[in-house]
Amino acid sequence: MRLYMKFFAMHLKSQMQYKTSFFLTALGQFLVSFTTLLGVYFMFSRFNIVEDFAFEQTLLCFAVVLMAFSMAEMLGRGFDLFPRMISNGEFDRALVRPRNVIFQVLAAKMDFTRFGRLIQTIAVFCYAIPTSGVIWTFDKILTLCLMVACGSLIFFGLFLIYAAFSFFTIEGLEFMNVFTDGGREFGRYPFSVYGKNVLMFLTFVIPLALFQYYPLLYLLDREQSAFFMVTPLIGLVFLLPCYGFFQIGLRRYKSTGS
Amino acid sequence: MIVLEKINKTFRVAKRQAGFGRAVKALFSREYEIIHALSDVSFTIRDGEMVGYIGPNGAGKSTTIKIMCGILTPDSGACDIDGRTPWRERTAHVRDIGVVFGQRSQLWWDVPIIDSFELIRDIYKVDGKIFKDNLNELTELLELRELLKTPARTLSLGQRMRCEIAASLLHNPKILFLDEPTIGLDAVSKIAVRQFIKKLNAKRGTTVILTTHDMNDIEALTERILLIGKGRILLDGSLDELKKRSSERKTLIVEYSGNAPALCEKMTLSESKEGRLVISLDPADLSVSDAIARLAEQTELTDVSVSGVTSEEMVAALYKEYSI
């Protein structure tokens, strides 16, 4: 962890070399997700209610997903650039250092311009938390924290899969974005609005709904059972196959070297 | 001690064919080509040795280095480096080795060199005092004092290479792999790098394995060379031995004023210009001094130079001999 902070400081130093670029990118990030927010807003200014969820409640959803995503992205940006790391041989360097490989990939790149997004999610939380009609008892606060924390880990798992794919092929990885960026974009509404099949898929295959839809029901008192509170934790099981897949990829890389 | 025994490695490479039609076809069924990158590669390198690993591009040099670094797993064969198998005990193994890839940097582009060094210290968990001593020593030997505070992006290639080498030695590795360390450097930097490597080997007893295309590197640094071609070790011996093995012919360049001298049959004319002759001869048939004397009898010689085979020529001849 100390080493990670060292890397953190190095990245910060590097990026501060180009201050203008840094702030403009951060602003850009902010604007991009801001338009998404506007989209949600205009939708509700027409319909008032989407599938039983009021605007403020949807905002809660929006904020959870966006925050989970931006945290995962800030931490796991290295995975995004992983195909490049492989093709330019930087990954070989990681392999000749006495540290965990995944750690080194993570530490290889951190992108602080994602702060733009994070600031916005905090702003949305500030608005949605008091207005969503939830009575914030201790267990509700805990649930919300779990949603964000487990959510970012699950997104993180998706990034890991993305990276693992690049052991096999460097081209055509865009389809993974359906789940990562797609998850972020579609996650602004509770997943149930997309119909039963999508919900099932997002429960059992790519468990995005486990940290978004189900605990949201608990927050809004639509489900009382504590089971709905801990669904985000169940979603963490997803990390196991992600990790396994990465290891398989790594073994393949070590035997083919490309 | 490095022991490689019968290391084999094959790669399956998708054949790429020209033409759009074939490219579309390749989407569905790919043809693969098996490439034997290494076949039965065996050698032993003792502690403290400096070995030049040479061979044409694509001969398998990088593959061997990668296997020894633990980046690649071979198909078969055994590799034992100080009692460890590199690809099985990667973390423990890499702590004892330093690697310089000449064409890739491990320094951070935008921050001062010293920051990169300190990060490396933390990655390898180098003890504070050892790091300090090491850094002082390396700074002195490689003349880095002025460079430490500048970011890598503002350094020249030669300066950066010196920093790269220092960076891979901060953790006191027992073995140093240098993959084309002098590529693209100017003459002064090349000499500085060579001298440093020599000193390092003498002082710390670091085993150095060097791949290069620059025969001057080999000549200046290593006593032993390993020649690899088409995935096989073809030769293992000292540079002098090899030179002896290859042809003994000498080249004689003479400049003269006056009449062109006649050559005897033991001299072969390889180039002739007004006032200048390039003659090749075998000292076993005719000694160099005799040859010069014979020429001097006939005309006024203004300049004479004798040269043996250069390492460059010798290696080219070797490549040709093994048709690699």
Interface residues (C-beta under 8 A of the other chain):
Chain A: R2 L3 K6 F7 M10 K13 S14 Q17 Y18 N88 G89 E90 D92 R93 L95 V96 R97 P98 R99 R251 K254 S255 T256 G257 S258
Chain B: F11 R12 T63 K66 C69 G70 I71 L72 T73 D75 W87 R90 T91 A92 V94 R95 I97 V99 F101 R104 Q106 W108 W109 D110 V111 D115 E118 L119 D122 I123 Y124 K125 P151
